[in-house]
Amino acid sequence: MSGASTYLVVVVCPEFTPEQAREWIGAGDVPELARAKRVDLVDIESGHWPMATRAAELARILAAV
């Protein structure tokens, strides 16, 4: 795939902060996201399994996409 992605990209950040994700993307650690035109980063302080520990909040995040 060449060029910037035209897909909506949302990264839910359960065990890392949006700032950490931005650093990884900027450093080239996640090349797929670096190619996206827009990446929305959503913080949810839930730990590894947000679908179990913060299900309602995760559902609201996904419904807003």
N, C-alpha and C positions, 0 to 999 in steps of 0.2 A: 504494500500500500504506500503510495507516495502522496505528498502534500499533507495538508491539515485535515483532520477528521471533521466531518460535518455532523457527527452524532452528538447528542446530548450526553455529557459525561458528568456523573455525580459520584464522588467518592465519600462514602460514609466512614468517618474516622473514629472507631471505637476504642482502640488501644494506642493511638498516636494522635498527635494534634494536627490540625490543618497546616500549621507552620512547618512541622516536620515533613508532612507530605509535600509541601511546596519546595522544601530543600531537596528532597529526593528527586522530585521531578526536574528541578533546575540543575541538579548534578548529573542528570542523565541516567539515574538508576531505574527510571520507569519510562523508557522511550515511547511507549504507546501513548502515555498521557502527555508527554512533551509535544507530540505532534497534534494534539487536539487544539482546536481553535479556542475552546472554552472548557475549563474544568471547574466545577463547583465543588467545594470541599465543605462537608457538613460535620460538625463536631457532635459526638454523642458519647458522653463519658459512661461507658457501660461495661468495658472489659471485652473479653473475647467473643461472647455470644449475646449481642444486643437483642436478638430475636427471643431470647429467654429472659434476660434481665431487664430490658427496657422495651418490651414489645410495643406498647402503645406509642411511645415516642418514635421508635423506628417506623411504625406504620404511618405516622403523620409525616415524617420525612419523605418516605417513598410516595405517599399520596400527593405530595406537593410537587413531585417531579413531572 
